[in-house]
Amino acid sequence: MKERVQRLASARRRSLHWVMREAVDQFVVRKEKREQLRQDTLAAWGAYQTTGLHVTADEADAWLAKLAAGKHAVIPKLPRLR
């Protein structure tokens, strides 16, 4: 591994330390994003379990398709509890 990193550093005209710091930085950013997604997912699941409110996959897909097409799209409304 060390030889591979040294070759990469040499090819990029960077220090070995710079390459390792860059790799660690990218790893940490990726893991932080993954952890935030996990926390958001747990919060959404908890909200669903508490309220039962949700949008269907079809509603979400239609909304995202409009956004992807550059059209104005209103976020689907959650049904009201009775």
Backbone torsions as a table, in degrees:
resi	resn	phi	psi	omega
1	MET	NA	-43.4	-178.1
2	LYS	-60.7	-41.3	178.8
3	GLU	-64.3	-38.9	179.2
4	ARG	-63.6	-43.2	179.3
5	VAL	-67.1	-39.4	178.1
6	GLN	-63.5	-40.6	177.4
7	ARG	-63.1	-42.6	179.0
8	LEU	-63.5	-44.8	179.0
9	ALA	-60.4	-43.2	179.2
10	SER	-64.3	-44.6	-179.8
11	ALA	-63.4	-33.0	-178.8
12	ARG	-90.5	-2.6	-176.8
13	ARG	55.9	44.9	178.0
14	ARG	-125.8	161.7	177.1
15	SER	-76.5	157.7	175.3
16	LEU	-58.5	-41.2	179.2
17	HIS	-61.3	-42.6	-179.8
18	TRP	-61.6	-45.5	-179.4
19	VAL	-62.2	-43.5	-179.7
20	MET	-66.6	-41.2	177.6
21	ARG	-63.2	-42.0	178.8
22	GLU	-61.8	-43.2	179.4
23	ALA	-63.7	-44.2	179.8
24	VAL	-65.5	-41.8	179.4
25	ASP	-59.7	-47.6	179.8
26	GLN	-63.4	-39.5	178.0
27	PHE	-61.6	-46.9	-177.8
28	VAL	-65.1	-43.3	178.4
29	VAL	-59.1	-45.3	179.9
30	ARG	-62.0	-44.0	-179.2
31	LYS	-69.3	-36.7	176.9
32	GLU	-63.3	-42.3	178.2
33	LYS	-64.0	-41.8	179.0
34	ARG	-63.5	-40.9	179.1
35	GLU	-67.1	-38.4	177.7
36	GLN	-63.9	-40.8	176.7
37	LEU	-61.5	-41.2	178.6
38	ARG	-62.4	-44.9	179.4
39	GLN	-64.6	-41.7	177.7
40	ASP	-62.9	-39.8	179.3
41	THR	-64.6	-44.4	178.6
42	LEU	-63.5	-39.0	178.7
43	ALA	-66.1	-42.6	179.1
44	ALA	-64.5	-41.6	179.1
45	TRP	-63.7	-41.9	178.2
46	GLY	-63.1	-41.1	178.2
47	ALA	-64.2	-41.6	178.5
48	TYR	-63.3	-44.2	-179.5
49	GLN	-63.3	-33.2	-179.2
50	THR	-76.9	-43.8	-171.6
51	THR	-105.9	-27.1	-174.4
52	GLY	77.1	0.7	-179.2
53	LEU	-77.4	139.2	-179.5
54	HIS	-165.4	165.9	168.1
55	VAL	-112.7	153.3	-179.8
56	THR	-78.6	164.1	177.0
57	ALA	-61.6	-39.1	178.8
58	ASP	-62.5	-41.9	178.1
59	GLU	-63.8	-43.8	179.7
60	ALA	-65.9	-43.1	178.8
61	ASP	-61.1	-43.5	179.9
62	ALA	-63.7	-41.8	179.1
63	TRP	-63.9	-46.3	-179.7
64	LEU	-66.3	-35.3	178.4
65	ALA	-63.3	-40.5	177.0
66	LYS	-63.2	-44.8	178.8
67	LEU	-61.1	-43.6	-179.5
68	ALA	-63.5	-30.7	179.5
69	ALA	-83.3	-0.3	179.2
70	GLY	79.7	15.5	-179.9
71	LYS	-92.1	157.7	174.7
72	HIS	-68.6	130.6	-178.1
73	ALA	-136.7	124.5	176.7
74	VAL	-85.7	135.7	178.5
75	ILE	-59.8	132.4	179.2
76	PRO	-56.5	139.0	-179.8
77	LYS	-83.7	143.6	176.6
78	LEU	-80.5	142.6	178.2
79	PRO	-65.8	148.4	179.1
80	ARG	-81.0	144.6	174.8
81	LEU	-76.6	147.8	179.9
82	ARG	-93.6	NA	NA
